[in-house]
Amino acid sequence: MRILSLFIAFIFISLPAAYAQEYMLEEVASGFENPVLAIAAKGDARLFVVQQNGVISVVEAGELRDVLDLRAQVTYGGEAGMLGLALHPDFLSNGLGYVSYTTGNLTSVIEEYRYDPAQARFDKASKRLIYRLEQPARNHNGGMIVFGPDGYLYAGFGDGGGANDTYENGQNFDTDLGTILRLDVANGTVRAPADNPRVNSPAPFAWAYGLRNPWRFSIDAGLVYIADVGQSGQEEISIIPTGRAGSGLNLGWPLAEGDQCLADPGCKQKDLIWPVATYPTGIGCAVTGGYVYRGRALPELEGSYFYGDFCNGEIYSFRYENGKAAGPREWAGELGRVEQLSGFGLDGFGEIYMISLSGTVLKLVRATP
């Protein structure tokens, strides 16, 4: 067990004398190896941190301990590694957690583990294989997993890698590559929900398609906020409903990138889902999706969706209102920039965290007077 040195990490920036800084980033944990995500069960004080090397750690009461070590089976490097963690909606009673990682010859795997309270860690002997997907290349592995309000597990994978949809998976709804999947993992089985769009196809779990690399996505109030990493034109955030209403939706790649046509000059006439927010790839290089703020500490931010960019480290936010991104905000002037912004975190009380691949977890808090 390691003891954390908790302290406030001030971001020193040049501000006008009359400017009153309202928010800041507080460092709550450091020393991780390539962290990419932090999550918690609702109402639980423990914060689970996913590290790309294959280790999941928990931050609790100023202490840091490892609760699952899969380094022996995780292929780690580049865009491969331990990439996702989802806690069952009833985690506090059943202890079920689901991990997403790449292994062997670039195979994406989702497994179930049961948390053992007596040992204060996940029991490796409880492993249950949920899903496997062969990846043709080392990039666009995706790997985010999250439970929806319908109780199903949603998983995101990229188009297989390469450039310009090399493997032609973006518009192929008969493959799980380039899609958001939806799986029923209840009662010891793995099934495609009956209202998935193509339950009798070669890809029964495929739920929405036309994605390049949905590296991070999240679900809030029945909506899926998908940050799809762009190629060379635009980074984008799209929002679609969960469940039956989102089944079969086409997010456009590679016919379109962002809000512009790419492979198909006539894409505007097709039935595609267009993003609610975009920015030029040249400003950063890879959009990193986050979460909608639902905490109590900063009530004025209620409903704000936070996201950022891995390369420029800048944080952005907006509120989704009437089908549009309202009140867009850039936070670099107040929060500074987060080095290698690999992911975000959401604790059990709705507070937002930013994750740096360099090894730190930062919390958005009100600035100290």
C-alpha positions in Angstrom: 0.0 0.0 0.0 1.3 3.4 -0.9 0.5 6.7 0.9 -0.3 9.6 -1.4 1.1 13.0 -0.9 -2.1 15.0 -1.4 -1.5 18.6 -2.3 -2.9 21.4 -4.5 -1.2 21.8 -7.8 -1.5 25.4 -8.8 -1.4 26.2 -12.5 0.6 29.4 -12.9 -0.7 31.5 -15.7 -0.6 35.2 -16.5 -3.9 36.8 -15.6 -5.1 40.4 -15.7 -4.9 42.1 -12.3 -8.7 42.5 -12.3 -9.4 38.8 -13.1 -10.7 36.7 -10.3 -9.8 33.1 -10.9 -12.9 31.0 -10.0 -11.7 27.5 -10.7 -8.4 25.5 -10.5 -7.1 22.0 -10.8 -6.1 20.1 -7.6 -3.8 17.1 -7.9 -5.3 14.2 -6.0 -2.9 11.4 -7.0 0.3 10.9 -9.0 2.9 8.3 -9.8 0.7 6.3 -12.2 2.0 4.6 -15.3 0.1 6.0 -18.3 -3.3 6.5 -16.7 -6.2 6.9 -19.1 -9.4 6.9 -17.0 -10.9 7.3 -13.5 -14.3 6.2 -12.4 -16.4 5.3 -9.3 -19.6 3.7 -8.3 -22.4 6.2 -7.5 -22.2 7.3 -3.9 -18.8 5.5 -3.4 -15.7 7.5 -2.2 -13.3 5.1 -3.9 -11.9 6.3 -7.2 -10.7 3.6 -9.6 -7.8 4.6 -11.9 -7.1 2.6 -15.1 -3.4 2.5 -16.2 -2.5 1.5 -19.7 0.2 -0.9 -18.5 -2.6 -3.3 -17.2 -2.9 -2.2 -13.6 -6.1 -0.8 -12.0 -5.5 1.2 -8.7 -7.9 2.7 -6.3 -7.6 6.1 -4.5 -9.3 6.1 -1.1 -8.9 8.3 2.0 -5.5 9.5 0.9 -4.2 6.1 0.1 -3.4 4.4 -3.2 -3.4 0.6 -3.7 -3.5 -1.7 -6.7 -6.7 -3.8 -7.0 -6.1 -5.6 -10.3 -2.8 -6.4 -12.0 -3.2 -7.9 -15.6 0.3 -6.8 -16.8 1.1 -10.4 -17.7 -1.6 -10.6 -20.3 -1.9 -7.0 -21.5 -0.2 -5.8 -24.7 1.0 -2.4 -23.7 2.4 0.4 -26.0 1.1 3.0 -28.4 -2.7 2.9 -28.5 -2.7 -0.7 -27.0 -3.0 -1.6 -23.4 -5.6 -1.5 -20.6 -8.1 1.0 -22.1 -11.4 0.8 -20.2 -13.2 -0.1 -16.9 -16.9 -0.2 -16.3 -18.5 -0.9 -12.9 -21.8 -2.8 -12.9 -24.7 -0.5 -12.0 -25.1 -2.7 -8.8 -21.3 -2.8 -8.2 -21.7 -2.0 -4.5 -23.8 -5.1 -4.0 -22.5 -7.6 -6.6 -18.9 -6.3 -7.0 -18.8 -6.9 -10.7 -16.3 -4.9 -12.8 -15.5 -5.1 -16.5 -12.1 -4.4 -18.1 -11.2 -3.7 -21.7 -7.7 -4.2 -23.0 -5.6 -5.5 -25.9 -3.7 -8.7 -25.6 -1.6 -11.1 -27.6 -1.5 -10.3 -31.3 -3.6 -7.1 -30.9 -6.9 -8.7 -29.8 -9.3 -6.5 -28.0 -10.8 -8.3 -24.9 -13.5 -7.5 -22.4 -13.5 -9.5 -19.2 -15.6 -9.5 -16.0 -14.0 -9.7 -12.6 -15.6 -9.8 -9.1 -14.4 -7.4 -6.4 -13.5 -9.3 -3.1 -14.2 -7.0 -0.1 -12.2 -9.3 2.2 -9.1 -8.9 0.0 -9.9 -5.4 -1.0 -9.2 -6.2 -4.7 -10.6 -7.9 -7.7 -10.4 -11.7 -7.6 -8.4 -12.8 -10.7 -9.9 -16.3 -10.4 -13.4 -14.9 -11.0 -12.5 -13.9 -14.6 -15.2 -14.4 -17.2 -14.6 -13.7 -20.9 -17.2 -11.3 -22.3 -16.0 -10.4 -25.7 -13.0 -10.7 -28.2 -12.3 -8.7 -31.3 -9.2 -9.1 -33.6 -7.6 -5.8 -34.4 -5.8 -5.5 -37.8 -3.5 -2.6 -36.8 -1.9 -1.0 -33.7 -4.0 2.2 -33.8 -7.7 3.1 -33.4 -8.2 0.4 -30.8 -10.8 2.5 -28.9 -11.6 0.4 -25.9 -13.9 2.5 -23.8 -16.7 0.7 -22.0 -19.6 2.0 -20.0 -23.0 0.8 -18.8 -26.1 2.6 -20.1 -29.3 3.4 -18.3 -30.8 0.4 -20.0 -28.5 -1.9 -18.1 -26.5 -2.9 -21.2 -22.8 -2.6 -21.7 -21.7 -0.2 -24.4 -18.2 -0.6 -26.0 -16.4 1.5 -28.6 -13.8 0.4 -31.2 -12.1 2.2 -34.0 -12.1 1.4 -37.7 -9.2 -1.0 -37.5 -6.4 1.6 -38.0 -4.4 3.0 -40.8 -5.4 6.0 -42.7 -8.5 6.9 -44.8 -10.3 3.8 -43.5 -7.7 1.4 -44.8 -9.8 -1.7 -44.0 -13.1 -0.2 -45.2 -14.8 -0.8 -41.9 -16.3 2.6 -41.3 -19.4 2.0 -43.4 -19.5 -1.8 -43.0 -22.2 -2.6 -40.5 -21.3 -6.3 -40.7 -18.2 -5.8 -38.5 -17.7 -4.6 -35.0 -14.8 -2.3 -36.1 -15.8 1.3 -36.4 -18.8 0.9 -34.1 -20.3 1.3 -30.7 -21.4 -2.1 -29.4 -24.3 -2.9 -27.1 -24.1 -6.1 -25.1 -26.3 -7.8 -22.5 -24.0 -9.3 -19.9 -26.5 -10.2 -17.2 -27.1 -13.5 -15.5 -23.8 -15.1 -16.6 -24.5 -14.9 -20.3 -23.5 -12.6 -23.2 -26.2 -11.8 -25.7 -27.2 -9.1 -28.2 -30.2 -7.1 -26.9 -33.3 -7.9 -28.9 -33.6 -4.4 -30.1 -30.1 -4.1 -31.5 -30.4 -3.2 -35.2 -28.7 -6.3 -36.7 -29.1 -9.2 -34.3 -29.2 -11.7 -37.1 -26.1 -10.3 -38.9 -22.4 -11.2 -38.6 -22.2 -8.4 -36.1 -25.1 -8.8 -33.7 -23.6 -6.5 -31.0 -23.0 -3.6 -33.4 -25.3 -0.8 -32.4 -24.1 2.5 -34.1 -21.5 2.7 -36.8 -19.5 5.1 -39.0 -16.8 5.9 -36.3 -13.1 6.4 -36.8 -11.7 6.1 -33.3 -14.2 6.7 -30.4 -11.3 6.8 -27.9 -13.4 8.1 -25.0 -17.2 8.3 -24.8 -19.6 8.7 -21.9 -23.3 8.3 -21.1 -25.4 10.9 -19.3 -29.2 11.3 -19.0 -29.9 8.8 -21.7 -27.4 10.3 -24.2 -24.1 9.0 -25.5 -21.4 11.7 -25.8 -19.0 10.4 -28.4 -15.6 12.0 -29.0 -14.3 10.6 -32.3 -10.7 11.3 -33.0 -10.1 12.9 -36.4 -7.6 12.1 -39.1 -6.3 15.4 -40.4 -9.3 17.7 -40.7 -11.6 17.9 -37.7 -12.1 16.5 -34.2 -15.7 16.0 -33.3 -18.2 15.4 -30.5 -21.5 13.7 -31.5 -24.4 13.0 -29.2 -27.0 10.2 -29.8 -29.6 8.6 -27.6 -29.1 5.3 -25.9 -31.2 2.2 -26.4 -33.6 1.6 -29.3 -33.6 5.3 -30.3 -29.8 5.1 -31.1 -29.9 1.7 -32.8 -28.4 1.8 -36.4 -27.4 5.4 -36.5 -24.5 6.2 -38.9 -22.0 8.8 -37.7 -20.5 9.2 -41.1 -16.8 8.1 -41.2 -15.2 8.1 -43.8 -18.0 9.7 -45.9 -17.6 12.7 -43.7 -15.1 14.0 -41.1 -16.5 16.5 -38.6 -19.1 18.6 -40.4 -17.5 18.3 -43.8 -17.7 15.7 -46.6 -14.6 13.6 -47.1 -14.8 10.4 -49.1 -18.3 11.2 -50.5 -18.8 14.8 -51.9 -22.5 14.2 -51.7 -22.5 13.2 -48.0 -24.8 16.0 -47.0 -27.7 14.3 -48.7 -27.2 11.1 -46.8 -28.9 10.1 -43.5 -25.9 10.8 -41.3 -25.5 12.0 -37.7 -23.6 15.3 -37.6 -21.5 16.4 -34.7 -22.6 19.1 -32.3 -19.1 20.4 -31.8 -15.9 20.3 -33.9 -12.5 22.0 -34.0 -9.7 21.8 -36.6 -7.3 18.9 -36.0 -4.4 21.4 -36.4 -5.3 23.1 -33.2 -4.6 19.9 -31.3 -4.3 16.4 -32.7 -6.8 14.1 -30.9 -10.0 14.9 -29.1 -10.4 13.3 -25.6 -13.9 12.9 -24.5 -15.0 13.5 -20.9 -18.1 13.7 -18.8 -21.1 15.9 -18.0 -20.8 17.6 -14.6 -23.4 16.4 -12.1 -21.6 17.3 -8.8 -22.6 19.5 -5.9 -19.4 21.4 -5.3 -19.8 23.6 -8.4 -23.6 23.8 -9.0 -23.2 26.6 -11.6 -21.5 24.0 -13.9 -24.5 21.5 -13.7 -25.0 19.9 -17.1 -21.7 21.1 -18.6 -20.0 18.5 -20.8 -16.2 18.6 -20.4 -13.7 17.4 -23.1 -10.2 18.3 -24.3 -7.4 17.5 -26.6 -4.5 15.1 -26.0 -1.9 17.2 -27.8 -2.6 20.8 -26.8 -3.9 19.9 -23.3 -6.7 22.4 -23.4 -10.0 21.8 -21.7 -13.4 22.8 -23.3 -17.0 22.5 -22.3 -20.5 23.1 -23.5 -24.1 22.4 -22.4 -26.3 20.3 -24.7 -29.5 22.2 -25.2 -32.2 21.8 -27.8 -30.0 19.6 -29.9 -27.1 22.0 -30.0 -23.9 22.8 -28.1 -24.7 25.9 -26.0 -22.4 28.2 -24.1 -19.0 26.8 -25.4 -16.1 27.6 -23.2 -12.4 27.3 -23.4 -10.7 26.8 -20.0 -7.0 27.1 -20.8 -6.9 30.7 -19.6 -8.1 29.7 -16.1 -7.0 26.1 -15.7 -3.9 26.1 -17.8 -3.2 23.1 -20.0 -3.0 19.4 -18.9 0.0 17.6 -20.3 -0.9 14.7 -22.5 -4.6 14.8 -21.6 -5.4 11.1 -22.0 -8.8 10.9 -20.3 -11.2 12.3 -17.8 -12.7 10.9 -14.6 -16.0 11.0 -12.8 -16.3 10.2 -9.1 -19.2 8.8 -7.2 -20.6 12.2 -6.5 -20.4 13.7 -10.0 -17.2 15.6 -9.7 -14.9 15.9 -12.7 -11.3 14.9 -13.0 -8.6 15.3 -15.7 -6.1 12.5 -16.4 -2.6 13.1 -17.6 -0.7 10.3 -19.4 2.4 11.6 -17.6 1.0 10.1 -14.4 -1.3 12.5 -12.5 -5.0 12.8 -11.7 -6.4 16.3 -11.3 -9.7 17.4 -9.9 -11.7 20.4 -11.0 -12.4 22.5 -7.8 -13.2 26.0 -6.8 -10.2 28.3 -6.5 -8.9 29.0 -3.1 -9.4 32.8 -2.3 
